[in-house]
Amino acid sequence: MSRANRFSFWILICSFLLTVLGCNLLTAETAPASLRAGAATSNITPWLGVSMNGGMRDRTASHVHDELQARCLALDDGRTRIAIVACDSCVIHREIFDAAKKIVNENINLPIDKMLMCATHTHSAPTACGIFQSEPDPEYQKFLSRKIADAVLRAFNNITPARIGWGVGKLPGHVFNRRWKMKPGKIPANPFGEKNDQVRMNPPVGSKDLVEAIGPTDPEVLVLAVQHLDGRPLGLVSNYALHYVGGTGGGHVSADYFGIFADMIQQRLDADRQDPPFVAMLTNGCSGDINNINFRVRSKSRPPYEQMRRVATDLADEAYSVYQSLQYKDKVKLNVAVKTLKLGVRLPSQQDVERAKKILAEAKGPVLNTLAEIYARETILLAEYKPEVEIILQALQIGDLAIVGIPCEAFAQIGLEIKSKSPFNPTFIFDLANGYNGYLPTVAQHKLGGYETWRARSSYLEVNAAPKVVDTVLDLLRENHEKSSPVAKSSGH
């Protein structure tokens, strides 16, 4: 062999070795280590006398029926740490979540974008951000940020080797679309004096004027379960696209069916009084147009909390059935993708503001009694908004599972579209995540009008917001998928 050939030969051998070593090093860097997980709760129950939102009029907390919690599941794959938090609250402003994330980051250096925090949407919790005639107590807002942060810090204090599994069930019998087409002339004027709504939200139950519900439902039930290596339950996250159920006592603070579900799952798994405690949480899916009322059938009135228990029982039964069939892994890949999206705000015109001022001047307040008065106040407040708002969209990858966080009350159709186009199976959407930016109807539903589209602090994003949100979320899901695909790994050599 000539000297030149020998040189070429050794160059070839060295290149081969570098390629093999490079692949091995890359695999070592990207392959997840054994999973660790922790779970914890933090009590966010208010003091009596605070404002409670969830209605057109303000209410005052006079009794605590059941304690409110911020519930956290922490995961660590050796490369990425994430925290998932569900808070027993109606809606929570971004600033409150941001303050909680800042506290966590300063204490354990967990990156801000690796935390997904959401509200469950119980309508019997203290006001955390102003909606209609309920305004928050700044002291409670600060308390809430601190206690949410504590849930995350406690969960990471409890971190331990673990294994994880997930599955999907279905519970169609409790989800109903609440937007209905009615017979001609049976839809009243909206709060702005216009008679152009084509649908009515929450029409009279059993009315002969009902035509059809406008929009689908999503019956899927997510079950994400984490166990200690010896099989003891550690934590469980579920997701269901159903608004609050309601039916509390007057002035009662309650976590609604979300809290009852967590208790029932703990009972079914025989996970009471563990050390550290088992933590279950139920998050709200895309339920901006979904509730628990079958409008075709008149039902008898029930005592307080009975309907909540019925829903929670059926949901816990389905989740437990899925749980029993799960297969667990002690290694999964965690990824997070986040993007801030700018959207336009449907600001009132000067004419709208002048009309609102006139209505309020004639109101007999201080409590506003008519929809025209209530929305006039909303118009005045919304006129102070900037023409654009930034919303946070987030996608988590846990192995083959994806979780999307949207800071709105998205319609069910939006969630179904994201699920159908996602590169992950399953994919679930957590509403009211990382902030609150009102209802998110589809463009087609905006054209039909109805409560969820009426301009207010509870519904102000541009008409074309939904497709922009969906496109951005799908980009984030694809970004996570590409990070973990074999093609993406080999292309780095």
RAVEN-V753768 format. One record per pair of residues at least 4 apart in sequence whose C-alpha atoms are under 8 Angstrom apart, sorted by the first residue. I is the first residue (numbers start at 1). J is the second residue. D is the distance in whole Angstrom. If there is no record, write none. Layout:
I:J:D + I:J:D
This chain:
1:5:6 + 1:6:6 + 2:6:6 + 3:7:6 + 4:8:6 + 5:9:6 + 6:10:6 + 7:11:6 + 8:12:6 + 9:13:6 + 10:14:6 + 11:15:6 + 12:16:6 + 13:17:6 + 14:18:6 + 15:19:6 + 16:20:6 + 17:21:6 + 18:22:6 + 19:23:6 + 19:493:7 + 20:24:6 + 21:25:6 + 22:26:6 + 22:493:7 + 23:27:6 + 23:490:8 + 23:493:7 + 24:28:6 + 25:29:6 + 26:30:6 + 26:489:8 + 27:31:6 + 30:79:8 + 31:333:7 + 32:77:5 + 32:78:6 + 32:79:7 + 32:331:6 + 32:332:6 + 32:333:6 + 33:77:5 + 33:78:5 + 33:79:8 + 33:331:6 + 34:77:6 + 34:78:7 + 34:161:7 + 34:162:8 + 34:330:6 + 34:331:5 + 34:332:8 + 35:75:7 + 35:76:6 + 35:77:5 + 35:78:7 + 35:161:6 + 35:162:6 + 35:163:6 + 35:330:5 + 35:331:5 + 35:332:7 + 36:75:6 + 36:76:5 + 36:77:6 + 36:78:8 + 36:159:6 + 36:160:5 + 36:161:4 + 36:162:5 + 36:163:8 + 37:73:7 + 37:74:5 + 37:75:5 + 37:76:6 + 37:156:8 + 37:158:8 + 37:159:5 + 37:160:5 + 37:161:6 + 37:162:6 + 37:226:8 + 38:73:6 + 38:74:5 + 38:75:7 + 38:155:5 + 38:156:6 + 38:157:7 + 38:158:5 + 38:159:4 + 38:160:6 + 38:234:7 + 38:235:8 + 39:71:8 + 39:72:6 + 39:73:5 + 39:74:6 + 39:154:7 + 39:155:4 + 39:156:7 + 39:158:6 + 39:159:8 + 39:234:7 + 39:235:6 + 39:277:8 + 39:278:7 + 39:279:6 + 40:71:6 + 40:72:5 + 40:73:7 + 40:151:6 + 40:152:7 + 40:154:6 + 40:155:5 + 40:158:8 + 40:277:7 + 40:278:8 + 40:279:6 + 41:69:6 + 41:70:6 + 41:71:4 + 41:72:6 + 41:151:5 + 41:154:8 + 41:155:8 + 41:279:7 + 42:69:6 + 42:70:5 + 42:71:7 + 42:147:6 + 42:148:7 + 42:150:6 + 42:151:5 + 43:67:7 + 43:68:6 + 43:69:5 + 43:70:6 + 43:147:7 + 44:67:8 + 44:68:5 + 44:69:5 + 44:70:6 + 44:88:8 + 44:143:8 + 44:144:6 + 44:147:6 + 44:148:8 + 45:64:8 + 45:67:6 + 45:68:5 + 45:69:7 + 45:253:8 + 46:50:7 + 46:126:7 + 46:140:7 + 47:61:8 + 48:60:8 + 48:61:5 + 48:62:5 + 48:63:7 + 48:64:8 + 49:60:5 + 49:61:5 + 49:62:6 + 50:60:6 + 50:61:6 + 50:126:6 + 50:127:8 + 50:137:7 + 51:58:7 + 51:59:6 + 51:60:5 + 51:61:6 + 51:126:6 + 51:127:6 + 51:134:6 + 51:135:7 + 51:136:7 + 51:137:7 + 52:58:6 + 52:59:5 + 52:60:6 + 52:61:6 + 52:123:8 + 52:124:6 + 52:125:6 + 52:126:4 + 52:127:5 + 52:134:7 + 53:57:8 + 53:58:6 + 53:59:7 + 53:90:7 + 53:123:7 + 53:124:7 + 53:125:7 + 53:126:6 + 53:127:5 + 53:131:7 + 53:134:5 + 53:135:8 + 54:90:7 + 54:122:8 + 54:123:5 + 54:124:7 + 54:131:8 + 55:123:8 + 55:132:8 + 56:132:6 + 56:133:6 + 56:374:8 + 57:132:7 + 57:133:5 + 57:134:7 + 57:367:8 + 57:368:8 + 58:132:8 + 58:133:5 + 58:134:5 + 59:134:8 + 59:251:7 + 60:251:6 + 61:126:7 + 61:251:5 + 61:252:6 + 61:253:6 + 62:251:5 + 62:252:6 + 62:253:8 + 63:251:6 + 63:252:5 + 63:253:6 + 64:252:6 + 64:253:5 + 64:254:7 + 65:252:6 + 65:253:6 + 65:254:6 + 66:253:7 + 66:254:5 + 66:255:7 + 67:253:8 + 67:254:7 + 67:255:7 + 68:87:8 + 68:88:5 + 68:89:8 + 68:125:8 + 68:253:8 + 68:254:7 + 68:255:6 + 68:259:8 + 69:87:6 + 69:88:6 + 70:85:7 + 70:86:6 + 70:87:4 + 70:88:6 + 70:147:7 + 70:148:6 + 70:151:6 + 71:85:5 + 71:86:5 + 71:87:6 + 71:151:6 + 71:279:7 + 71:280:7 + 71:281:6 + 72:83:7 + 72:84:6 + 72:85:4 + 72:86:7 + 72:151:6 + 72:152:6 + 72:155:6 + 72:279:8 + 73:83:6 + 73:84:5 + 73:85:7 + 73:152:8 + 73:155:6 + 73:235:7 + 73:237:8 + 73:279:8 + 74:81:7 + 74:82:6 + 74:83:4 + 74:84:6 + 74:152:7 + 74:155:6 + 74:156:6 + 74:159:7 + 75:81:6 + 75:82:5 + 75:83:6 + 75:159:8 + 76:80:6 + 76:81:4 + 76:82:7 + 76:334:8 + 77:81:7 + 77:331:7 + 77:332:7 + 77:333:6 + 77:334:6 + 79:334:8 + 80:334:6 + 80:335:7 + 81:110:7 + 81:114:7 + 81:334:8 + 82:110:8 + 82:114:5 + 82:115:6 + 82:116:8 + 82:334:8 + 83:114:7 + 83:115:5 + 83:116:6 + 83:152:7 + 84:115:6 + 84:116:5 + 84:117:6 + 85:115:8 + 85:116:6 + 85:117:5 + 85:118:6 + 85:148:8 + 85:151:8 + 85:152:8 + 86:117:6 + 86:118:5 + 86:119:6 + 86:120:6 + 86:281:7 + 86:282:7 + 86:283:6 + 87:117:8 + 87:118:6 + 87:119:5 + 87:120:6 + 87:148:8 + 88:119:6 + 88:120:5 + 88:121:7 + 88:122:6 + 88:125:7 + 88:255:5 + 88:258:8 + 88:259:8 + 89:119:5 + 89:120:6 + 89:121:6 + 89:122:6 + 89:123:7 + 89:124:8 + 89:125:5 + 89:126:7 + 89:128:8 + 89:255:7 + 90:119:6 + 90:120:6 + 90:121:4 + 90:122:5 + 90:123:5 + 90:124:7 + 90:125:6 + 90:126:8 + 90:127:8 + 90:128:8 + 91:119:6 + 91:120:8 + 91:121:6 + 91:127:8 + 91:128:7 + 91:129:7 + 91:432:7 + 91:435:8 + 91:436:6 + 92:96:7 + 92:97:7 + 92:118:8 + 92:119:6 + 92:128:5 + 92:129:6 + 92:432:8 + 92:435:6 + 92:436:6 + 93:97:7 + 93:128:7 + 93:129:6 + 93:434:8 + 93:435:5 + 93:436:5 + 94:98:6 + 94:434:6 + 94:435:4 + 94:436:6 + 95:99:6 + 95:435:7 + 96:100:6 + 96:141:7 + 96:142:7 + 96:144:7 + 96:145:5 + 97:101:6 + 97:117:7 + 97:145:6 + 97:148:8 + 97:434:6 + 97:435:7 + 98:102:6 + 98:434:8 + 99:103:6 + 99:145:6 + 99:146:8 + 100:104:6 + 100:145:5 + 100:146:6 + 100:147:8 + 100:148:6 + 100:149:5 + 101:105:6 + 101:112:6 + 101:115:7 + 101:149:7 + 102:106:6 + 102:112:7 + 103:107:6 + 103:146:8 + 103:149:6 + 104:108:6 + 104:109:7 + 104:110:7 + 104:149:6 + 104:150:8 + 104:152:7 + 104:153:7 + 105:109:4 + 105:110:5 + 105:111:6 + 105:112:7 + 106:110:8 + 107:153:8 + 108:153:8 + 110:114:7 + 111:115:7 + 113:336:7 + 113:337:8 + 113:338:7 + 114:336:6 + 116:394:8 + 116:405:7 + 116:433:7 + 116:434:6 + 117:433:5 + 117:434:5 + 118:283:8 + 118:405:8 + 118:430:7 + 118:431:7 + 118:432:5 + 118:433:4 + 118:434:6 + 118:435:7 + 119:283:8 + 119:284:8 + 119:431:8 + 119:432:6 + 119:433:7 + 120:258:7 + 120:282:7 + 120:283:5 + 120:284:6 + 120:432:8 + 121:243:7 + 121:244:6 + 121:284:7 + 121:432:8 + 122:244:5 + 122:246:8 + 122:254:7 + 122:255:6 + 122:256:6 + 122:258:8 + 123:244:7 + 123:246:7 + 123:256:8 + 124:246:8 + 124:248:8 + 124:251:8 + 124:252:7 + 124:253:5 + 124:254:5 + 124:255:7 + 124:256:7 + 125:253:5 + 125:254:6 + 125:255:7 + 126:136:8 + 126:253:8 + 127:134:7 + 127:135:6 + 127:136:5 + 127:137:7 + 128:135:8 + 128:136:5 + 128:137:8 + 128:140:7 + 128:141:6 + 129:135:6 + 129:136:6 + 130:134:6 + 130:135:4 + 130:136:6 + 131:135:7 + 131:457:6 + 131:458:7 + 132:374:7 + 132:375:8 + 132:377:8 + 132:378:7 + 132:457:8 + 133:367:8 + 133:368:8 + 133:374:8 + 136:140:7 + 136:141:7 + 137:141:6 + 138:142:6 + 139:143:6 + 140:144:6 + 141:145:6 + 142:146:6 + 143:147:6 + 144:148:6 + 145:149:6 + 146:150:6 + 147:151:6 + 148:152:7 + 149:153:6 + 150:154:6 + 151:155:6 + 152:156:6 + 153:157:6 + 154:158:6 + 155:159:7 + 158:276:7 + 160:228:8 + 161:228:7 + 161:229:7 + 162:226:7 + 162:227:6 + 162:228:5 + 162:229:5 + 162:330:6 + 163:226:6 + 163:227:5 + 163:228:6 + 163:229:6 + 163:328:6 + 163:329:5 + 163:330:4 + 163:331:7 + 164:224:7 + 164:225:6 + 164:226:4 + 164:227:6 + 164:328:5 + 164:329:5 + 164:330:6 + 165:224:6 + 165:225:5 + 165:226:7 + 165:326:6 + 165:327:6 + 165:328:4 + 165:329:6 + 166:222:8 + 166:223:5 + 166:224:4 + 166:225:6 + 166:323:8 + 166:326:6 + 166:327:8 + 166:328:8 + 166:401:8 + 167:222:6 + 167:223:5 + 167:224:7 + 167:322:6 + 167:323:7 + 167:326:6 + 167:426:8 + 168:220:7 + 168:221:6 + 168:222:5 + 168:223:6 + 168:322:7 + 168:426:8 + 169:220:6 + 169:221:5 + 169:222:7 + 169:223:8 + 169:318:6 + 169:319:7 + 169:322:6 + 170:219:5 + 170:220:4 + 170:221:5 + 170:318:7 + 171:175:8 + 171:219:5 + 171:220:6 + 171:221:7 + 171:314:8 + 171:315:7 + 171:318:7 + 172:218:8 + 172:219:5 + 172:220:8 + 174:242:8 + 174:291:8 + 174:292:5 + 174:293:8 + 174:311:7 + 175:217:6 + 175:218:7 + 175:219:7 + 175:241:8 + 175:242:6 + 175:290:6 + 175:291:6 + 175:292:5 + 175:293:8 + 176:217:6 + 176:290:5 + 176:291:5 + 176:292:6 + 176:293:6 + 176:294:6 + 177:213:6 + 177:214:7 + 177:215:6 + 177:216:6 + 177:217:6 + 177:289:6 + 177:290:5 + 177:291:6 + 178:201:6 + 178:202:5 + 178:203:8 + 178:213:7 + 178:289:6 + 178:290:6 + 178:291:6 + 178:293:8 + 178:295:8 + 179:199:6 + 179:200:6 + 179:201:5 + 179:202:7 + 179:203:8 + 179:213:6 + 179:214:6 + 179:215:7 + 179:289:7 + 179:450:8 + 180:199:5 + 180:200:5 + 180:201:6 + 180:202:8 + 180:203:7 + 180:210:7 + 180:211:7 + 180:212:6 + 180:213:4 + 180:214:6 + 181:198:6 + 181:199:5 + 181:200:7 + 181:210:7 + 181:211:5 + 181:212:5 + 181:213:6 + 181:214:7 + 182:186:6 + 182:187:7 + 182:198:8 + 182:199:7 + 182:200:7 + 182:209:6 + 182:210:5 + 182:211:5 + 182:212:7 + 183:209:5 + 183:210:6 + 183:211:6 + 186:209:7 + 187:195:8 + 187:197:7 + 187:198:7 + 187:199:7 + 187:200:6 + 188:195:7 + 189:193:6 + 189:194:5 + 189:195:4 + 189:196:7 + 189:197:7 + 190:194:5 + 190:195:6 + 190:196:8 + 190:197:7 + 190:450:8 + 190:454:8 + 191:371:5 + 191:372:4 + 191:375:6 + 192:372:6 + 192:375:8 + 193:372:8 + 196:449:7 + 197:448:6 + 197:449:5 + 197:450:6 + 198:448:5 + 198:449:6 + 198:450:7 + 199:214:8 + 199:448:6 + 199:449:6 + 199:450:6 + 200:450:5 + 200:451:7 + 201:450:6 + 201:451:6 + 201:452:8 + 202:295:8 + 203:207:8 + 203:210:8 + 203:295:7 + 204:295:7 + 205:294:7 + 205:295:4 + 205:296:6 + 205:297:7 + 205:298:6 + 206:210:8 + 206:295:6 + 206:296:5 + 206:297:5 + 206:298:5 + 207:295:8 + 207:296:7 + 210:296:8 + 215:412:8 + 215:413:7 + 216:412:6 + 216:413:6 + 217:241:8 + 217:290:7 + 217:412:6 + 217:413:7 + 218:241:6 + 218:412:6 + 218:415:8 + 218:416:7 + 219:240:7 + 219:241:7 + 220:240:6 + 220:241:8 + 221:238:7 + 221:239:6 + 221:240:5 + 221:315:8 + 221:318:8 + 221:319:7 + 222:237:8 + 222:238:5 + 222:239:5 + 222:240:7 + 222:319:8 + 222:428:7 + 223:236:7 + 223:237:6 + 223:238:5 + 223:239:7 + 223:319:6 + 223:322:7 + 223:323:7 + 224:236:6 + 224:237:5 + 224:238:6 + 225:233:8 + 225:234:8 + 225:235:6 + 225:236:4 + 225:237:6 + 225:323:7 + 226:233:6 + 226:234:5 + 226:235:5 + 226:236:6 + 227:231:5 + 227:232:6 + 227:233:4 + 227:234:5 + 227:235:7 + 228:232:5 + 228:233:6 + 228:234:6 + 232:271:8 + 233:269:7 + 233:271:6 + 233:278:6 + 234:277:7 + 234:278:5 + 234:279:7 + 235:278:5 + 235:279:5 + 235:280:5 + 236:279:6 + 236:280:5 + 236:281:6 + 237:280:6 + 237:281:5 + 237:282:6 + 237:283:8 + 238:280:8 + 238:281:6 + 238:282:5 + 238:283:6 + 238:319:8 + 239:282:6 + 239:283:5 + 239:284:6 + 239:285:6 + 239:428:7 + 239:429:8 + 239:430:7 + 240:282:7 + 240:283:7 + 240:284:6 + 240:285:5 + 241:284:6 + 241:285:4 + 241:286:5 + 241:287:5 + 241:290:7 + 241:412:7 + 242:284:6 + 242:285:7 + 242:286:8 + 242:287:5 + 242:290:6 + 242:291:6 + 242:292:7 + 243:284:7 + 243:287:6 + 243:288:7 + 243:290:6 + 243:291:5 + 243:292:7 + 244:256:7 + 244:257:7 + 244:291:7 + 244:292:8 + 245:256:7 + 245:257:7 + 245:291:7 + 245:292:6 + 245:307:7 + 245:308:6 + 246:256:6 + 246:305:8 + 246:307:8 + 246:308:7 + 247:303:8 + 247:304:5 + 247:305:6 + 247:306:8 + 247:307:7 + 247:308:7 + 248:252:6 + 248:254:8 + 248:304:5 + 248:305:6 + 249:304:6 + 249:305:8 + 254:259:8 + 255:259:5 + 255:260:8 + 256:260:7 + 256:308:6 + 257:261:6 + 257:308:5 + 257:309:7 + 257:311:7 + 257:312:5 + 258:262:7 + 258:281:7 + 258:282:5 + 258:283:7 + 258:312:7 + 259:263:6 + 259:281:8 + 259:282:8 + 260:264:6 + 260:308:8 + 260:309:7 + 260:312:6 + 261:265:6 + 261:281:8 + 261:282:7 + 261:312:5 + 261:313:7 + 261:315:7 + 261:316:6 + 262:266:6 + 262:279:8 + 262:280:5 + 262:281:6 + 262:282:7 + 263:267:6 + 263:280:8 + 264:268:6 + 264:312:8 + 264:313:7 + 264:316:6 + 265:269:6 + 265:280:7 + 265:316:6 + 265:319:8 + 265:320:7 + 266:270:6 + 266:271:5 + 266:272:6 + 266:278:7 + 266:279:8 + 266:280:7 + 267:271:6 + 267:272:7 + 268:320:7 + 269:320:8 + 271:277:8 + 271:278:6 + 272:277:7 + 272:278:7 + 273:277:6 + 273:278:8 + 274:278:6 + 283:430:6 + 283:431:8 + 284:430:6 + 284:431:6 + 284:432:8 + 285:415:8 + 285:428:7 + 285:429:5 + 285:430:5 + 285:431:5 + 286:409:6 + 286:410:5 + 286:411:5 + 286:412:5 + 286:413:8 + 286:414:7 + 286:415:6 + 286:429:7 + 286:430:7 + 286:431:6 + 287:291:7 + 287:409:6 + 287:410:6 + 287:411:6 + 287:412:6 + 287:431:8 + 288:409:5 + 288:410:5 + 288:411:5 + 288:412:7 + 288:439:6 + 288:440:7 + 288:441:8 + 288:452:8 + 289:410:8 + 289:411:5 + 289:412:7 + 289:452:8 + 290:411:8 + 290:412:7 + 294:298:8 + 302:306:6 + 302:307:7 + 305:309:6 + 306:310:6 + 307:311:6 + 308:312:6 + 309:313:6 + 310:314:6 + 311:315:6 + 312:316:6 + 313:317:6 + 314:318:6 + 315:319:6 + 316:320:6 + 317:321:6 + 318:322:6 + 319:323:6 + 320:324:6 + 321:325:7 + 322:326:7 + 332:398:6 + 332:399:5 + 333:397:7 + 333:398:6 + 333:399:5 + 333:484:8 + 334:396:7 + 334:397:5 + 334:398:5 + 334:399:6 + 335:396:6 + 335:397:5 + 335:398:7 + 335:480:6 + 335:483:8 + 336:394:7 + 336:395:6 + 336:396:5 + 336:397:6 + 336:480:7 + 337:394:6 + 337:395:5 + 337:396:7 + 337:476:6 + 337:477:8 + 337:479:7 + 337:480:6 + 338:392:7 + 338:393:6 + 338:394:4 + 338:395:6 + 338:476:7 + 339:392:6 + 339:393:5 + 339:394:7 + 339:472:8 + 339:476:8 + 340:390:6 + 340:391:6 + 340:392:5 + 340:393:6 + 341:390:5 + 341:391:5 + 341:392:6 + 341:393:7 + 341:469:8 + 341:472:8 + 342:388:6 + 342:389:6 + 342:390:4 + 342:391:6 + 343:388:6 + 343:389:6 + 343:390:6 + 343:391:8 + 343:461:7 + 343:462:7 + 343:465:7 + 344:387:6 + 344:388:4 + 344:389:6 + 344:461:6 + 344:462:5 + 344:465:8 + 345:385:8 + 345:386:7 + 345:387:5 + 345:388:5 + 345:389:7 + 345:460:6 + 345:461:5 + 345:462:5 + 346:387:8 + 346:455:7 + 346:460:5 + 346:461:6 + 346:462:6 + 346:463:8 + 347:382:7 + 347:383:6 + 347:385:7 + 347:387:7 + 347:460:7 + 348:352:6 + 348:353:7 + 348:379:6 + 348:382:7 + 348:383:6 + 349:353:6 + 350:354:6 + 351:355:6 + 352:356:6 + 352:379:7 + 353:357:6 + 353:376:8 + 353:379:6 + 353:380:6 + 353:383:7 + 354:358:6 + 355:359:6 + 355:376:8 + 356:360:6 + 356:373:8 + 356:375:8 + 356:376:4 + 356:377:7 + 356:379:7 + 356:380:7 + 357:361:6 + 357:376:7 + 357:380:8 + 358:362:6 + 359:363:6 + 359:372:7 + 359:373:6 + 359:376:7 + 360:373:6 + 360:376:7 + 360:377:7 + 363:368:7 + 363:373:7 + 364:368:7 + 365:369:8 + 368:373:6 + 368:374:6 + 369:373:7 + 369:374:7 + 370:374:6 + 371:375:6 + 372:376:6 + 373:377:6 + 374:378:6 + 375:379:6 + 375:456:7 + 376:380:6 + 377:381:6 + 378:382:6 + 378:456:5 + 378:457:6 + 379:383:6 + 379:455:8 + 379:456:6 + 380:384:7 + 381:385:8 + 381:457:8 + 382:456:7 + 382:457:6 + 391:407:7 + 391:435:8 + 391:437:7 + 392:406:7 + 392:407:7 + 392:434:7 + 392:435:8 + 393:404:8 + 393:405:6 + 393:406:6 + 393:407:7 + 393:469:8 + 393:472:8 + 393:473:7 + 394:404:6 + 394:405:5 + 394:406:7 + 394:473:7 + 394:476:7 + 395:402:7 + 395:403:6 + 395:404:4 + 395:405:6 + 395:473:7 + 395:476:6 + 395:477:6 + 395:480:8 + 396:402:6 + 396:403:5 + 396:404:6 + 396:477:8 + 396:480:8 + 397:401:6 + 397:402:5 + 397:403:7 + 397:480:7 + 398:402:6 + 400:424:6 + 400:425:6 + 400:426:7 + 401:424:6 + 401:425:6 + 401:426:5 + 401:427:6 + 402:424:6 + 402:425:7 + 402:426:6 + 402:427:5 + 402:428:6 + 402:477:8 + 403:427:6 + 403:428:5 + 403:429:6 + 403:430:7 + 404:427:7 + 404:428:6 + 404:429:5 + 404:430:6 + 404:473:7 + 405:429:6 + 405:430:5 + 405:431:6 + 405:432:7 + 405:433:5 + 405:434:7 + 406:410:8 + 406:429:7 + 406:430:6 + 406:431:5 + 406:432:6 + 406:433:5 + 406:434:7 + 407:431:6 + 407:432:4 + 407:433:5 + 407:434:6 + 407:435:5 + 407:436:5 + 407:437:6 + 407:438:8 + 408:431:6 + 408:432:5 + 408:433:7 + 408:435:8 + 408:436:6 + 408:437:5 + 408:438:5 + 408:439:6 + 408:440:6 + 409:431:6 + 409:432:6 + 409:438:6 + 409:439:5 + 409:440:6 + 410:414:6 + 410:415:7 + 410:431:7 + 410:439:6 + 410:440:4 + 410:441:6 + 411:415:7 + 411:439:8 + 411:440:6 + 411:441:5 + 411:442:7 + 412:416:6 + 413:417:6 + 413:442:8 + 414:418:6 + 414:442:7 + 414:466:7 + 414:470:7 + 415:419:6 + 415:428:8 + 415:429:6 + 416:420:6 + 417:421:6 + 417:470:8 + 418:422:6 + 418:427:8 + 418:470:6 + 418:473:8 + 418:474:7 + 419:425:8 + 419:426:7 + 419:427:6 + 419:428:7 + 421:474:7 + 422:427:7 + 422:474:6 + 422:477:7 + 422:478:8 + 423:477:7 + 423:478:7 + 423:481:7 + 424:477:8 + 424:481:8 + 432:436:6 + 437:458:7 + 437:459:8 + 437:460:8 + 437:461:7 + 438:457:7 + 438:458:4 + 438:459:5 + 438:460:7 + 438:461:7 + 439:452:6 + 439:453:7 + 439:458:6 + 439:459:5 + 439:460:8 + 439:461:8 + 440:459:8 + 440:461:7 + 440:465:7 + 440:466:6 + 441:445:6 + 441:446:6 + 441:452:7 + 441:453:7 + 441:466:7 + 442:446:6 + 442:463:8 + 442:464:8 + 442:465:8 + 442:466:6 + 442:467:8 + 443:447:7 + 443:463:6 + 443:464:6 + 443:465:8 + 443:466:7 + 443:467:8 + 444:448:7 + 445:449:7 + 446:453:6 + 446:463:7 + 449:453:6 + 449:454:7 + 450:454:7 + 452:459:7 + 453:459:6 + 453:460:8 + 454:459:6 + 455:459:5 + 455:460:5 + 456:460:6 + 461:465:6 + 464:468:7 + 465:469:6 + 466:470:6 + 467:471:6 + 468:472:6 + 469:473:6 + 470:474:6 + 471:475:6 + 472:476:6 + 473:477:6 + 474:478:6 + 475:479:6 + 476:480:6 + 477:481:6 + 478:482:6 + 479:483:6 + 480:484:7 + 481:485:6 + 482:487:8 + 482:488:6 + 483:488:6 + 483:489:8 + 484:488:7 + 484:489:7 + 485:489:7 + 486:490:6 + 487:491:6 + 488:492:7 + 489:493:8
